[in-house]
Amino acid sequence: MLDHVSITVSDIAAAERFYDAIMKALDVVKVGRRDDWLGYGERARAAYPDRVYLTIRKGAKPDDAFGRHWCFKAKSRAQVDAFWHAGIASGGNDEGRPGLRDPDGNRVEAVCHLAP
């Protein structure tokens, strides 16, 4: 359903440590980096319409919004666990369902819909 998503974070270095770790756990490639921008995934094109891309940009710290979150697809439940452990080890915190929080407090999760 989504082609690409863009979010803002107040500390790009902290976000980079966090998103590098969780994206690696999900086998998502980092495709770019600048002082004010990070990119993960691959842009959709006519030959690859199912690709998805995430852009992280430096901006103001987001306001608290309990309902705001994004969820990444995982290929296995083991990837979900690896995602959680990588996020916690890289500055995230767990405040309850539906997932951990990045260093700016954005709710981030991974899901696998396959049976255990």
Summary of the structure (lengths in Angstrom):
residues: 116
radius of gyration: 13.7
end to end distance: 25.0
largest distance: 40.7
contacts: 328
relative contact order: 0.25
helix: 23%
strand: 33%
